[in-house]
Amino acid sequence: MSRYLLIVTVLLSMLLTGCGGVNLLVGRQPCWPEADKRLAGVTRGQLFLDLASGTGTLSTPDGTDFPTRFPFMSVESVGPTVVLTDEGKTIALSGETLNVFGGLGLDGTILVCSIEEESD
């Protein structure tokens, strides 16, 4: 049920802000076309990568699973480990808990633009 509540929240947020009034990205660049209306944000969860499809699932601490796609990154294997790479550099391992910056669409899919650095 929480997934549906999140999607309704996205819809309301887009409607109320006009999809572009206030810039809350704080220097981050979206990786989707402006015509593709998505709610930008940072989401924490455990990332599971699917080598066959090149996609993944982000499982959040509240138990919500979001399908993920990676427009500018690749899902690859390094030996027996499935990894996410950016320009040939491994940036995440399947099963790793991390923060992703991306855009949540009305279909519930997050387009992942970047993996956020952990700060202490």
Phi and psi in radians as a Rosetta constraint file:
Dihedral C 1 N 2 CA 2 C 2 CIRCULARHARMONIC -1.146 0.35
Dihedral N 2 CA 2 C 2 N 3 CIRCULARHARMONIC -0.493 0.35
Dihedral C 2 N 3 CA 3 C 3 CIRCULARHARMONIC -1.124 0.35
Dihedral N 3 CA 3 C 3 N 4 CIRCULARHARMONIC -0.744 0.35
Dihedral C 3 N 4 CA 4 C 4 CIRCULARHARMONIC -1.167 0.35
Dihedral N 4 CA 4 C 4 N 5 CIRCULARHARMONIC -0.661 0.35
Dihedral C 4 N 5 CA 5 C 5 CIRCULARHARMONIC -1.107 0.35
Dihedral N 5 CA 5 C 5 N 6 CIRCULARHARMONIC -0.700 0.35
Dihedral C 5 N 6 CA 6 C 6 CIRCULARHARMONIC -1.131 0.35
Dihedral N 6 CA 6 C 6 N 7 CIRCULARHARMONIC -0.735 0.35
Dihedral C 6 N 7 CA 7 C 7 CIRCULARHARMONIC -1.146 0.35
Dihedral N 7 CA 7 C 7 N 8 CIRCULARHARMONIC -0.700 0.35
Dihedral C 7 N 8 CA 8 C 8 CIRCULARHARMONIC -1.103 0.35
Dihedral N 8 CA 8 C 8 N 9 CIRCULARHARMONIC -0.704 0.35
Dihedral C 8 N 9 CA 9 C 9 CIRCULARHARMONIC -1.083 0.35
Dihedral N 9 CA 9 C 9 N 10 CIRCULARHARMONIC -0.716 0.35
Dihedral C 9 N 10 CA 10 C 10 CIRCULARHARMONIC -1.059 0.35
Dihedral N 10 CA 10 C 10 N 11 CIRCULARHARMONIC -0.825 0.35
Dihedral C 10 N 11 CA 11 C 11 CIRCULARHARMONIC -1.032 0.35
Dihedral N 11 CA 11 C 11 N 12 CIRCULARHARMONIC -0.818 0.35
Dihedral C 11 N 12 CA 12 C 12 CIRCULARHARMONIC -1.127 0.35
Dihedral N 12 CA 12 C 12 N 13 CIRCULARHARMONIC -0.716 0.35
Dihedral C 12 N 13 CA 13 C 13 CIRCULARHARMONIC -1.072 0.35
Dihedral N 13 CA 13 C 13 N 14 CIRCULARHARMONIC -0.762 0.35
Dihedral C 13 N 14 CA 14 C 14 CIRCULARHARMONIC -1.128 0.35
Dihedral N 14 CA 14 C 14 N 15 CIRCULARHARMONIC -0.700 0.35
Dihedral C 14 N 15 CA 15 C 15 CIRCULARHARMONIC -1.157 0.35
Dihedral N 15 CA 15 C 15 N 16 CIRCULARHARMONIC -0.780 0.35
Dihedral C 15 N 16 CA 16 C 16 CIRCULARHARMONIC -1.280 0.35
Dihedral N 16 CA 16 C 16 N 17 CIRCULARHARMONIC -0.571 0.35
Dihedral C 16 N 17 CA 17 C 17 CIRCULARHARMONIC -1.610 0.35
Dihedral N 17 CA 17 C 17 N 18 CIRCULARHARMONIC -0.141 0.35
Dihedral C 17 N 18 CA 18 C 18 CIRCULARHARMONIC 1.260 0.35
Dihedral N 18 CA 18 C 18 N 19 CIRCULARHARMONIC 0.300 0.35
Dihedral C 18 N 19 CA 19 C 19 CIRCULARHARMONIC 0.974 0.35
Dihedral N 19 CA 19 C 19 N 20 CIRCULARHARMONIC 0.775 0.35
Dihedral C 19 N 20 CA 20 C 20 CIRCULARHARMONIC 2.755 0.35
Dihedral N 20 CA 20 C 20 N 21 CIRCULARHARMONIC 0.123 0.35
Dihedral C 20 N 21 CA 21 C 21 CIRCULARHARMONIC -1.197 0.35
Dihedral N 21 CA 21 C 21 N 22 CIRCULARHARMONIC -0.979 0.35
Dihedral C 21 N 22 CA 22 C 22 CIRCULARHARMONIC -1.896 0.35
Dihedral N 22 CA 22 C 22 N 23 CIRCULARHARMONIC 2.337 0.35
Dihedral C 22 N 23 CA 23 C 23 CIRCULARHARMONIC -1.655 0.35
Dihedral N 23 CA 23 C 23 N 24 CIRCULARHARMONIC 1.878 0.35
Dihedral C 23 N 24 CA 24 C 24 CIRCULARHARMONIC -1.851 0.35
Dihedral N 24 CA 24 C 24 N 25 CIRCULARHARMONIC 0.289 0.35
Dihedral C 24 N 25 CA 25 C 25 CIRCULARHARMONIC -1.366 0.35
Dihedral N 25 CA 25 C 25 N 26 CIRCULARHARMONIC -0.306 0.35
Dihedral C 25 N 26 CA 26 C 26 CIRCULARHARMONIC 0.861 0.35
Dihedral N 26 CA 26 C 26 N 27 CIRCULARHARMONIC 0.994 0.35
Dihedral C 26 N 27 CA 27 C 27 CIRCULARHARMONIC 1.472 0.35
Dihedral N 27 CA 27 C 27 N 28 CIRCULARHARMONIC -0.129 0.35
Dihedral C 27 N 28 CA 28 C 28 CIRCULARHARMONIC -1.408 0.35
Dihedral N 28 CA 28 C 28 N 29 CIRCULARHARMONIC 2.592 0.35
Dihedral C 28 N 29 CA 29 C 29 CIRCULARHARMONIC -1.869 0.35
Dihedral N 29 CA 29 C 29 N 30 CIRCULARHARMONIC 2.179 0.35
Dihedral C 29 N 30 CA 30 C 30 CIRCULARHARMONIC -1.160 0.35
Dihedral N 30 CA 30 C 30 N 31 CIRCULARHARMONIC 2.647 0.35
Dihedral C 30 N 31 CA 31 C 31 CIRCULARHARMONIC -1.985 0.35
Dihedral N 31 CA 31 C 31 N 32 CIRCULARHARMONIC 0.483 0.35
Dihedral C 31 N 32 CA 32 C 32 CIRCULARHARMONIC -2.295 0.35
Dihedral N 32 CA 32 C 32 N 33 CIRCULARHARMONIC 2.711 0.35
Dihedral C 32 N 33 CA 33 C 33 CIRCULARHARMONIC -1.154 0.35
Dihedral N 33 CA 33 C 33 N 34 CIRCULARHARMONIC 2.619 0.35
Dihedral C 33 N 34 CA 34 C 34 CIRCULARHARMONIC -1.012 0.35
Dihedral N 34 CA 34 C 34 N 35 CIRCULARHARMONIC -0.571 0.35
Dihedral C 34 N 35 CA 35 C 35 CIRCULARHARMONIC -1.204 0.35
Dihedral N 35 CA 35 C 35 N 36 CIRCULARHARMONIC -0.354 0.35
Dihedral C 35 N 36 CA 36 C 36 CIRCULARHARMONIC -1.526 0.35
Dihedral N 36 CA 36 C 36 N 37 CIRCULARHARMONIC 1.647 0.35
Dihedral C 36 N 37 CA 37 C 37 CIRCULARHARMONIC -1.221 0.35
Dihedral N 37 CA 37 C 37 N 38 CIRCULARHARMONIC 2.006 0.35
Dihedral C 37 N 38 CA 38 C 38 CIRCULARHARMONIC -2.390 0.35
Dihedral N 38 CA 38 C 38 N 39 CIRCULARHARMONIC 2.655 0.35
Dihedral C 38 N 39 CA 39 C 39 CIRCULARHARMONIC -1.597 0.35
Dihedral N 39 CA 39 C 39 N 40 CIRCULARHARMONIC 1.998 0.35
Dihedral C 39 N 40 CA 40 C 40 CIRCULARHARMONIC -1.368 0.35
Dihedral N 40 CA 40 C 40 N 41 CIRCULARHARMONIC 2.484 0.35
Dihedral C 40 N 41 CA 41 C 41 CIRCULARHARMONIC -3.114 0.35
Dihedral N 41 CA 41 C 41 N 42 CIRCULARHARMONIC 2.969 0.35
Dihedral C 41 N 42 CA 42 C 42 CIRCULARHARMONIC -1.835 0.35
Dihedral N 42 CA 42 C 42 N 43 CIRCULARHARMONIC 2.238 0.35
Dihedral C 42 N 43 CA 43 C 43 CIRCULARHARMONIC -2.200 0.35
Dihedral N 43 CA 43 C 43 N 44 CIRCULARHARMONIC 2.375 0.35
Dihedral C 43 N 44 CA 44 C 44 CIRCULARHARMONIC -1.782 0.35
Dihedral N 44 CA 44 C 44 N 45 CIRCULARHARMONIC 2.411 0.35
Dihedral C 44 N 45 CA 45 C 45 CIRCULARHARMONIC -3.131 0.35
Dihedral N 45 CA 45 C 45 N 46 CIRCULARHARMONIC 3.141 0.35
Dihedral C 45 N 46 CA 46 C 46 CIRCULARHARMONIC -1.648 0.35
Dihedral N 46 CA 46 C 46 N 47 CIRCULARHARMONIC 2.164 0.35
Dihedral C 46 N 47 CA 47 C 47 CIRCULARHARMONIC -1.688 0.35
Dihedral N 47 CA 47 C 47 N 48 CIRCULARHARMONIC 2.103 0.35
Dihedral C 47 N 48 CA 48 C 48 CIRCULARHARMONIC -1.928 0.35
Dihedral N 48 CA 48 C 48 N 49 CIRCULARHARMONIC 2.161 0.35
Dihedral C 48 N 49 CA 49 C 49 CIRCULARHARMONIC -1.795 0.35
Dihedral N 49 CA 49 C 49 N 50 CIRCULARHARMONIC 2.476 0.35
Dihedral C 49 N 50 CA 50 C 50 CIRCULARHARMONIC -1.973 0.35
Dihedral N 50 CA 50 C 50 N 51 CIRCULARHARMONIC 1.875 0.35
Dihedral C 50 N 51 CA 51 C 51 CIRCULARHARMONIC -1.086 0.35
Dihedral N 51 CA 51 C 51 N 52 CIRCULARHARMONIC -0.684 0.35
Dihedral C 51 N 52 CA 52 C 52 CIRCULARHARMONIC -1.105 0.35
Dihedral N 52 CA 52 C 52 N 53 CIRCULARHARMONIC -0.726 0.35
Dihedral C 52 N 53 CA 53 C 53 CIRCULARHARMONIC -1.699 0.35
Dihedral N 53 CA 53 C 53 N 54 CIRCULARHARMONIC -0.287 0.35
Dihedral C 53 N 54 CA 54 C 54 CIRCULARHARMONIC 1.289 0.35
Dihedral N 54 CA 54 C 54 N 55 CIRCULARHARMONIC 0.322 0.35
Dihedral C 54 N 55 CA 55 C 55 CIRCULARHARMONIC -2.065 0.35
Dihedral N 55 CA 55 C 55 N 56 CIRCULARHARMONIC -2.976 0.35
Dihedral C 55 N 56 CA 56 C 56 CIRCULARHARMONIC -2.760 0.35
Dihedral N 56 CA 56 C 56 N 57 CIRCULARHARMONIC -3.085 0.35
Dihedral C 56 N 57 CA 57 C 57 CIRCULARHARMONIC -2.347 0.35
Dihedral N 57 CA 57 C 57 N 58 CIRCULARHARMONIC 2.291 0.35
Dihedral C 57 N 58 CA 58 C 58 CIRCULARHARMONIC -1.819 0.35
Dihedral N 58 CA 58 C 58 N 59 CIRCULARHARMONIC 1.988 0.35
Dihedral C 58 N 59 CA 59 C 59 CIRCULARHARMONIC -1.699 0.35
Dihedral N 59 CA 59 C 59 N 60 CIRCULARHARMONIC 1.977 0.35
Dihedral C 59 N 60 CA 60 C 60 CIRCULARHARMONIC -1.451 0.35
Dihedral N 60 CA 60 C 60 N 61 CIRCULARHARMONIC 2.819 0.35
Dihedral C 60 N 61 CA 61 C 61 CIRCULARHARMONIC -1.043 0.35
Dihedral N 61 CA 61 C 61 N 62 CIRCULARHARMONIC -0.442 0.35
Dihedral C 61 N 62 CA 62 C 62 CIRCULARHARMONIC -1.462 0.35
Dihedral N 62 CA 62 C 62 N 63 CIRCULARHARMONIC 0.049 0.35
Dihedral C 62 N 63 CA 63 C 63 CIRCULARHARMONIC 1.642 0.35
Dihedral N 63 CA 63 C 63 N 64 CIRCULARHARMONIC 0.092 0.35
Dihedral C 63 N 64 CA 64 C 64 CIRCULARHARMONIC -1.512 0.35
Dihedral N 64 CA 64 C 64 N 65 CIRCULARHARMONIC 2.329 0.35
Dihedral C 64 N 65 CA 65 C 65 CIRCULARHARMONIC -1.888 0.35
Dihedral N 65 CA 65 C 65 N 66 CIRCULARHARMONIC 2.148 0.35
Dihedral C 65 N 66 CA 66 C 66 CIRCULARHARMONIC -1.914 0.35
Dihedral N 66 CA 66 C 66 N 67 CIRCULARHARMONIC 2.222 0.35
Dihedral C 66 N 67 CA 67 C 67 CIRCULARHARMONIC -1.114 0.35
Dihedral N 67 CA 67 C 67 N 68 CIRCULARHARMONIC 2.511 0.35
Dihedral C 67 N 68 CA 68 C 68 CIRCULARHARMONIC -2.228 0.35
Dihedral N 68 CA 68 C 68 N 69 CIRCULARHARMONIC 2.559 0.35
Dihedral C 68 N 69 CA 69 C 69 CIRCULARHARMONIC -2.251 0.35
Dihedral N 69 CA 69 C 69 N 70 CIRCULARHARMONIC 2.713 0.35
Dihedral C 69 N 70 CA 70 C 70 CIRCULARHARMONIC -2.211 0.35
Dihedral N 70 CA 70 C 70 N 71 CIRCULARHARMONIC 1.581 0.35
Dihedral C 70 N 71 CA 71 C 71 CIRCULARHARMONIC -1.064 0.35
Dihedral N 71 CA 71 C 71 N 72 CIRCULARHARMONIC -0.564 0.35
Dihedral C 71 N 72 CA 72 C 72 CIRCULARHARMONIC -2.186 0.35
Dihedral N 72 CA 72 C 72 N 73 CIRCULARHARMONIC 0.265 0.35
Dihedral C 72 N 73 CA 73 C 73 CIRCULARHARMONIC -2.209 0.35
Dihedral N 73 CA 73 C 73 N 74 CIRCULARHARMONIC 2.917 0.35
Dihedral C 73 N 74 CA 74 C 74 CIRCULARHARMONIC -2.229 0.35
Dihedral N 74 CA 74 C 74 N 75 CIRCULARHARMONIC 2.491 0.35
Dihedral C 74 N 75 CA 75 C 75 CIRCULARHARMONIC -1.664 0.35
Dihedral N 75 CA 75 C 75 N 76 CIRCULARHARMONIC 2.143 0.35
Dihedral C 75 N 76 CA 76 C 76 CIRCULARHARMONIC -2.394 0.35
Dihedral N 76 CA 76 C 76 N 77 CIRCULARHARMONIC 3.031 0.35
Dihedral C 76 N 77 CA 77 C 77 CIRCULARHARMONIC -2.023 0.35
Dihedral N 77 CA 77 C 77 N 78 CIRCULARHARMONIC 2.437 0.35
Dihedral C 77 N 78 CA 78 C 78 CIRCULARHARMONIC -2.130 0.35
Dihedral N 78 CA 78 C 78 N 79 CIRCULARHARMONIC 1.720 0.35
Dihedral C 78 N 79 CA 79 C 79 CIRCULARHARMONIC 1.121 0.35
Dihedral N 79 CA 79 C 79 N 80 CIRCULARHARMONIC -2.305 0.35
Dihedral C 79 N 80 CA 80 C 80 CIRCULARHARMONIC -1.474 0.35
Dihedral N 80 CA 80 C 80 N 81 CIRCULARHARMONIC -0.045 0.35
Dihedral C 80 N 81 CA 81 C 81 CIRCULARHARMONIC -1.692 0.35
Dihedral N 81 CA 81 C 81 N 82 CIRCULARHARMONIC 2.324 0.35
Dihedral C 81 N 82 CA 82 C 82 CIRCULARHARMONIC -1.581 0.35
Dihedral N 82 CA 82 C 82 N 83 CIRCULARHARMONIC 2.253 0.35
Dihedral C 82 N 83 CA 83 C 83 CIRCULARHARMONIC -2.296 0.35
Dihedral N 83 CA 83 C 83 N 84 CIRCULARHARMONIC 2.801 0.35
Dihedral C 83 N 84 CA 84 C 84 CIRCULARHARMONIC -1.823 0.35
Dihedral N 84 CA 84 C 84 N 85 CIRCULARHARMONIC 2.250 0.35
Dihedral C 84 N 85 CA 85 C 85 CIRCULARHARMONIC -2.097 0.35
Dihedral N 85 CA 85 C 85 N 86 CIRCULARHARMONIC 2.647 0.35
Dihedral C 85 N 86 CA 86 C 86 CIRCULARHARMONIC -2.295 0.35
Dihedral N 86 CA 86 C 86 N 87 CIRCULARHARMONIC 2.007 0.35
Dihedral C 86 N 87 CA 87 C 87 CIRCULARHARMONIC 0.935 0.35
Dihedral N 87 CA 87 C 87 N 88 CIRCULARHARMONIC 0.727 0.35
Dihedral C 87 N 88 CA 88 C 88 CIRCULARHARMONIC 1.458 0.35
Dihedral N 88 CA 88 C 88 N 89 CIRCULARHARMONIC -0.106 0.35
Dihedral C 88 N 89 CA 89 C 89 CIRCULARHARMONIC -1.762 0.35
Dihedral N 89 CA 89 C 89 N 90 CIRCULARHARMONIC 2.272 0.35
Dihedral C 89 N 90 CA 90 C 90 CIRCULARHARMONIC -1.206 0.35
Dihedral N 90 CA 90 C 90 N 91 CIRCULARHARMONIC 2.192 0.35
Dihedral C 90 N 91 CA 91 C 91 CIRCULARHARMONIC -2.049 0.35
Dihedral N 91 CA 91 C 91 N 92 CIRCULARHARMONIC -0.232 0.35
Dihedral C 91 N 92 CA 92 C 92 CIRCULARHARMONIC -2.786 0.35
Dihedral N 92 CA 92 C 92 N 93 CIRCULARHARMONIC 2.608 0.35
Dihedral C 92 N 93 CA 93 C 93 CIRCULARHARMONIC -1.880 0.35
Dihedral N 93 CA 93 C 93 N 94 CIRCULARHARMONIC 2.538 0.35
Dihedral C 93 N 94 CA 94 C 94 CIRCULARHARMONIC -1.038 0.35
Dihedral N 94 CA 94 C 94 N 95 CIRCULARHARMONIC 2.309 0.35
Dihedral C 94 N 95 CA 95 C 95 CIRCULARHARMONIC 1.636 0.35
Dihedral N 95 CA 95 C 95 N 96 CIRCULARHARMONIC -0.110 0.35
Dihedral C 95 N 96 CA 96 C 96 CIRCULARHARMONIC -1.337 0.35
Dihedral N 96 CA 96 C 96 N 97 CIRCULARHARMONIC 2.495 0.35
Dihedral C 96 N 97 CA 97 C 97 CIRCULARHARMONIC -1.623 0.35
Dihedral N 97 CA 97 C 97 N 98 CIRCULARHARMONIC 2.230 0.35
Dihedral C 97 N 98 CA 98 C 98 CIRCULARHARMONIC -2.754 0.35
Dihedral N 98 CA 98 C 98 N 99 CIRCULARHARMONIC 3.091 0.35
Dihedral C 98 N 99 CA 99 C 99 CIRCULARHARMONIC -1.872 0.35
Dihedral N 99 CA 99 C 99 N 100 CIRCULARHARMONIC 2.308 0.35
Dihedral C 99 N 100 CA 100 C 100 CIRCULARHARMONIC -2.060 0.35
Dihedral N 100 CA 100 C 100 N 101 CIRCULARHARMONIC 2.494 0.35
Dihedral C 100 N 101 CA 101 C 101 CIRCULARHARMONIC -1.774 0.35
Dihedral N 101 CA 101 C 101 N 102 CIRCULARHARMONIC 2.293 0.35
Dihedral C 101 N 102 CA 102 C 102 CIRCULARHARMONIC -2.968 0.35
Dihedral N 102 CA 102 C 102 N 103 CIRCULARHARMONIC -2.965 0.35
Dihedral C 102 N 103 CA 103 C 103 CIRCULARHARMONIC -2.125 0.35
Dihedral N 103 CA 103 C 103 N 104 CIRCULARHARMONIC 2.180 0.35
Dihedral C 103 N 104 CA 104 C 104 CIRCULARHARMONIC -1.552 0.35
Dihedral N 104 CA 104 C 104 N 105 CIRCULARHARMONIC 2.136 0.35
Dihedral C 104 N 105 CA 105 C 105 CIRCULARHARMONIC -1.639 0.35
Dihedral N 105 CA 105 C 105 N 106 CIRCULARHARMONIC 2.981 0.35
Dihedral C 105 N 106 CA 106 C 106 CIRCULARHARMONIC -1.108 0.35
Dihedral N 106 CA 106 C 106 N 107 CIRCULARHARMONIC -0.374 0.35
Dihedral C 106 N 107 CA 107 C 107 CIRCULARHARMONIC -1.447 0.35
Dihedral N 107 CA 107 C 107 N 108 CIRCULARHARMONIC -0.015 0.35
Dihedral C 107 N 108 CA 108 C 108 CIRCULARHARMONIC 1.504 0.35
Dihedral N 108 CA 108 C 108 N 109 CIRCULARHARMONIC 0.047 0.35
Dihedral C 108 N 109 CA 109 C 109 CIRCULARHARMONIC -1.588 0.35
Dihedral N 109 CA 109 C 109 N 110 CIRCULARHARMONIC 2.386 0.35
Dihedral C 109 N 110 CA 110 C 110 CIRCULARHARMONIC -1.719 0.35
Dihedral N 110 CA 110 C 110 N 111 CIRCULARHARMONIC 2.149 0.35
Dihedral C 110 N 111 CA 111 C 111 CIRCULARHARMONIC -1.498 0.35
Dihedral N 111 CA 111 C 111 N 112 CIRCULARHARMONIC 2.003 0.35
Dihedral C 111 N 112 CA 112 C 112 CIRCULARHARMONIC -1.512 0.35
Dihedral N 112 CA 112 C 112 N 113 CIRCULARHARMONIC 2.098 0.35
Dihedral C 112 N 113 CA 113 C 113 CIRCULARHARMONIC -1.633 0.35
Dihedral N 113 CA 113 C 113 N 114 CIRCULARHARMONIC -0.607 0.35
Dihedral C 113 N 114 CA 114 C 114 CIRCULARHARMONIC -2.789 0.35
Dihedral N 114 CA 114 C 114 N 115 CIRCULARHARMONIC 2.775 0.35
Dihedral C 114 N 115 CA 115 C 115 CIRCULARHARMONIC -1.706 0.35
Dihedral N 115 CA 115 C 115 N 116 CIRCULARHARMONIC 2.190 0.35
Dihedral C 115 N 116 CA 116 C 116 CIRCULARHARMONIC -1.407 0.35
Dihedral N 116 CA 116 C 116 N 117 CIRCULARHARMONIC 2.498 0.35
Dihedral C 116 N 117 CA 117 C 117 CIRCULARHARMONIC -1.251 0.35
Dihedral N 117 CA 117 C 117 N 118 CIRCULARHARMONIC 2.421 0.35
Dihedral C 117 N 118 CA 118 C 118 CIRCULARHARMONIC -1.339 0.35
Dihedral N 118 CA 118 C 118 N 119 CIRCULARHARMONIC 2.374 0.35
Dihedral C 118 N 119 CA 119 C 119 CIRCULARHARMONIC -2.123 0.35
Dihedral N 119 CA 119 C 119 N 120 CIRCULARHARMONIC 2.421 0.35
